[in-house]
Amino acid sequence: MVLGFEHILIAGISLDKFIASLIILYLVVGLILRSRKPRIPIWALLAFSSFMVVISGLTSIDEIEKTVDLNVVLFLTGMFSLVSLAESSGLLAAISHIFISRFKSRYSLIYASALMFGFLSAFTVNDTVAVMGPPIARLICKIMRIQPEFMFLLLAYSITIGSVMTPLGNPQNVLIATQSGIKAPFILFIKYLFIPTIINLLVTAYLLVRIYRVSNGEINSVLIPREAITSRRDAVISGIGLLLVIMALIVNDVLALNGLPHVNRIGFIPFVIAAFTYMFTSNPRKTLRHVDWGSIMFFICMFITMDGIWRSGVLQLPLSQIFPRKTDGFQGIIIISAVSIVFSQLLSNVPFTKVFIDYMRNIGYSGSDEEAWIALAMSSTIAGNTTVLGAASNIIVIEVLESRFKHTISFTRFLKIGVVVTVINILIYILYMLAINPTIILPKQW
């Protein structure tokens, strides 16, 4: 009887890994099938996986509150509130109309569009631009008289690339900024990622122009930005709110770099500023109703799911084989980038980043390893340009393209172009990191 009981205990230990493996398989298959049936939201897949994690005992109900990072949840709630107000008031549309109306040739508008989508993504969260971007892309298609596939691929790639440059740009950057321990994340991201992001936006636009053989030519557009504004009051409030968030994050980073009192939980900053604006909007209930609660639900469920998978130990084995120890310098950047690109296709980039942050911290990475965390932010984000499933923003863009405009982009078409875009983007980021800090070419252990 004793031997039998010990056997059950051993089986119980391996059972955790077996259950975690099933959950990972479920997520991978679910994401693949979802590309064919987009009516099932990603957060619903994660909600069910979090249920499986809890019901199987990988994470107990009493431990859930410890797994959910309130810093991230409030960060997104605040940002989505301000962006919701900016979109419903017409501010974002007006900004895009101002931008588009300044260009009189196809090529100038194409490159300007890539920059516009990139900058909007960098400061208003990429999934938001994925929702509001398709109508703008469609408008540009009509103005230039080109096929929608070109413009929608440019939109998808620009959203991903642009979101790299700030901690506000995408959910995985939020995770890295809030959980890695790096000081002054806003300034650090701009230092390493701003210039190469601009270069990548322009290079990617050039690649698509060559691939689709788009010719240059004159265009005539009559866009009146003020007509896009539906509520001047809300537009002013949302604009001030977004500017205050950016300024507060920069000031907070400067205080942190100089050892002065500052806010450690930077996710609270957008939430507090958004909380101030609710009272002054024309319709606070409408503002809150339009918040992307699906993304927030996604994060809550993702924290629970990834905690259970991490506790099972199922991912530690493959990661320890590929990346067994902390590696400094250029070699570490290459390994982190390669692992991020591959695993992001399996888990999608946000869940992967959550797991990999924990793994990197466990093998010795700390807030002082700035280049390593920047490499993770850059590569886990750019990995989204490889396949349709690599980033939620891709799925959102294609879903809108299919439902509203009756066009689509096939998985293989996206992949063929995406692989080229991803490789070139990664090379440009790494080369720029080497250019501004040549010492990383020599790791400490060499």
N, C-alpha and C positions, 0 to 999 in steps of 0.2 A: 504493500500500500504506500509506503514511503517513497519507493522508486517511482511509482505511478504519479504521486503528487509532485515530485521534482520534475518529472517529464512534462506535466501540465504547466508548471511554472516556466520551464524553458520554452515550451510552445507559446505560452502567453507573451513572453518577451518578443519572439519572432512574429507573433500575431499583430503587434502594433505596427511593425514595418509592413506587413502584408496589407493591413487595412489602409495605411498611408499610401502604399503603392496603388491600391484600388482607387483611392480618392484622386491621386495624380492622373491616373488613366482616365477616370471619369471627366476630369477637367480638360485634358487634352482632346479627348473624343468629343466632349461637349462643345468646345470652341470650334472644332472642325465642322461639326454638324450645324453649329449656329451660323456659319458662313452661308449655309444653304437655307436656313430657317431663322432669319434675323429677328423674328417676332419674339424670340426668347431673349430677354436682356441678359447681359453678362452678370449683372449683380444677382440675378435669380440663380444662375449656375453656382456662384459663390455662396449664396444663401443656403442652398441645399448641401454644398460641401461642408459648410460650417456646422450644419445640423448633424451631418455624419461624423464630424470630428468630435462633437460633444456627446452624441448618443453612443459612440463607440468607446468613450472614455479617454481618448487621446488628450483632450482638454476637458476638465470638469466644469460644471456650471459655475461653481464658486470662483474659478480662476479666470472667467471671461473678462471681468473688469480689469484685470491686470494685463491682458493681452491687447486690448484696444487702446491705441495711442490717442488720447484726447487732444493732444497738441496738433496732430494731423487733421483730425475730424473738425476741429474748430477753425483751423486754417482754411480748409476747403469751404466750410459753411460761410465764412466771412467773404472769401473771394467770390464764390458763386453768387452770393447776395448782391455784391457790387456789380458783377458782370451781368446778372439778371436785370438789374435796373438800367445798366448802360445799353443793353440790347432792347429792352421793351420801350425805352425812351427814344430810341432811334439814334443814339449817340454813335454806336459802332458803325451803323450803316452810313451815317453822315460823314464819318471819318474816311470810310472806304470810298465814298463818292468824291470827296475832296481830292483824294489821292489819285483815283482813276482819271478824273477829268483833266489832270495836268499833262497827260501824255497823248501824243498825236501819231505815234507809229506803233505797229504790232510789237516789235522787239522791245521798245522802251516800256510798253505796258506789260509785257510778259515778265521782264526782269523786275519791274516795279511791283507786280502782283506777288511774285515770290517773296520779295522783301516785306510787303504789306502783311501777307499771311504769316510770315515768320515772326514779325514784330508783335502782331496781335496775339499770336500763340505764346510768345515769351512772357507777356504781361497779363494775359487774361485766362490762362490755362488752356491747353491744347484741345481738350474735348469740347470746350465751349466754341472755339473757332470751327471745329469739325461740324457743329450743328448750324452755326450762322454762316459758314463759308460757302456752302454749295450754291445758295441763291446768288451770291456775289460772283462766283466762278461762272455760273450760267449766264449772268449779265455780261461778263467779259467775253464769253464765247460768242454771244450775239453781236457785240460791238466789233470783234475781230473776225467773225465769220469763220471759226475753226471748229473742228470736231470736239465734242464734250470730253472724250476720254483724255485728250492731252491736258486740258485745263484741270480736270478733276485729279489726275495723277500729280500735276504740279501742286495742287491744293494739298493733297495728302502728304506728299514728301516735304513741302514747305512747312506745314504744321508741325511735323515731327522734328525737322531740323531746327526751326525757330525756337521750339520749346526747350532746346538744350541749354540756351544761354543764361537762364536765370532759375533760381529756386522756385519761382512762381509758375514756370512753364508747363510742368507736367507732374503727375502724382509721384513718380519715382524720384524726381528731384526734390520734392517736398520731403519724402522719406529720408533721403540722404542728408538734406540740410538740417533736419530735426533729430535724426537718430545717430549720425556718424560721430558727432562731437566736434566737428570742424568749427573754427571761429570765423565770424564774419562771412557767412556763406554767400550773401548777395554779392559782395565785392569780389570774393574769390571766384565765383562763377564768371563774373564779367571779365575778370583778369585773364582767365584761361580760355574762355569759350566765346566771348563776344565777336572778336575779329574772325576766327575760323568759321563761325556760324554764318557770318555775312558772306564770306568766300564760298561756303558750301551752298548757300541759297542761290547765288549767282551761277556757280558751276552746274548745279542740278538743273536750273532753268536752261542753261546752254545745252546740256546733254539731251534734254527732252526736245528742244528745238531741232537738234540734229537728228534724233531718232525719228521724230514725226515729220521732219522735212518742212517745217513751218517757214514760209517766206515772209520777208518784211513787207511793209506797205503802210500807207497812210490810213488813219482811222478818224472818224468824226463821232464824238459822243457829246450828248447834251444832258448833263446830270446836275441837278440843283440840290446841293447838300442840305439846305435848310428845309426842303420838302420832306426829307427823311426823318426829321425830328418830330416826334409825336407828342413829347412833353418836354418843353424847355426846362422846366423846374427840375424834373428828374434827371435830365441830361447833365445839368450843372452839378447836381448833388452826386451823381455817380462818377463824373469826371473828377471832382474834388476828392471823393473817397478813394478812387484808384491812385491818384497822385499822392495822397497822404500815406497810403500803404507803402508805396515805393520809397517815398522820402523817409518814412519811419524805419523801414528795414535798412536803408543805407545809413542813417544816423546811428541806429543800434549797432550796426557792424563797425562803424568808426569808433564808437565808445568801447566796444569789445576789444578792438585792436589796440587801443590805448590803455587798457586795463581799468577803465572807468565803469561805474555802475551801469548795467544794461539788462535787457530782458533776455533770459536764457530760453524761454519757451516762445520762440518767435511766431509760432502758429497762433498765439493769442492776439497778436497785433492786428491782422486783418479782421478778426472776429470783433474786437473791441471797436474798431473804426466803423465796421458795418453796423454794429449795434447802435452807434451814435446816429447813423443816417436814417434808420427806420422811421423815427418820429416825424421827419421832415419830408418824406416822399408823399406823392399824391395818393398812392394806394399801397400801404405797407403789406397788406394781405396778398396782393397780387405779386409783389416783389418776392415774398417768401414762397409763394406757390410756384413760382417759376425757377426757384433754385433747383439745381440738378441733384435731387435727393437720391436718384439712382446711383450716382457716382459715390455719394457719401455712404449709402448702403453697401456698395461694392467694397469700400475700404473697411468698414466695420467687419463685414463677413470675411474679407481677405485676411485681416489680422487674426481672426479666430482660426481660420483654415490653416494658414501658414504656421501658426503657433503649434497646432496639433501635429502637422507634418514634420516640423522641426524637432519636436519632442520625441517623435517615433525613431529618429535617427536614420531614416531611409535615404536622405539626401547627403548625409555626411560622408558615406562611403564613396560615391562617385566624385564628389567635390574634393575629398582628401586624396584621391588618386590623381586628379588633374592638377590640383592646387594644394599640395600637402602642408605648405608652410608659408609664412609671410615672406614675400619677395619684394625687395625695394627696387627703385629705379625703373629703367626701361623694360627690363624683363618682366617685372611685376605688372606694368601697364599693358604689355602685350597679352599676358595671361588673363588679366581681368577683362580686357576687351574681348578676347576670344571666347571665354566662358560666358560672358554676358550675351554675346550675339547668338551663340548656340542655344543656351538654356532659355533665353527670352522667347525663342520660337516654340518651345515646349510648354512653358508655363505662362506665357505672355509677360511683358516686361515688368509690370508692377508687382505681381506676386513673386517673380524671381528676385527682384531687387530687395524686397522685404526679407526673403530667406538669405540672400547673399550678404546683406548688411550684417546679419547675426553671425554668419559664418566668418566673415572678415574680422569682426570684432573678437571672435573666439580664438582666431589664430594670431592675434596680436596687433591688428591695425587699430589706430587711435585717431583722435581728431588732428594730430600733428602730421598725419600722412596725407597731406592735401592732394598730391598728384594722384594717389590711388583712388581717392573718393571722386575726384574729377573724372578720372578714367571710367569709373563705374557709371557716373551720371551720363557721360557722353556716349559710351558704348551701349548701355542698356536702353537708352532712348533711340539712338540711331538704328539699333536692331529692329525697331518697328518699321523701318523702310524696306526690310527684306521680304516679308510676306504680308498678306492681308491680315493674318492672325497675329502679327507681331505687336500691334498696338490697337487699342480700342478705338482710337480716332480714325484709323483706316476703315474699320467696320462701320462706324457712324457715317463717314463720307459716302461709302458705297451704298449703305442702306438708304440714305437720302437720294442718292443718284438714281437708284432703282425705283423707289416709291414715288418720287415727285417728277422725275424727268425721263423715266422709262429707258434708261441706259444702264450699262453695267461695265465692270472691268473684271475680266476672268482672273482666277487665282494664278494661272501660269503666266499670263501677260504681266501681272503685277510682279511676280517673282523674277522674270527675265530682266526686267528693267531695275527692279529693286535691288538685286544682288550687285549690279554695277554701281548703282547710286550708293549703296551701303559701303562697299569697299573703298570707293573714292572719298566719301565723307570721312570714314575712319582714318584713312591715311592723312588727310588734311589736318584733322584734329591732332593726331599724334605728332606730325611734323611741326605743328605750331607749338605744342607743348615742349618739344625739344629745342625749338628756336628761342623761346623765352627763358628756358631753364636747361641749358646744355648739361648741367651736372647730373641730371637723372639718367644719362646714358651709362653712368658708372654706378651700379648698385653697390651697397656697402659691403656685401660679402665677396665681391670680386677682388 
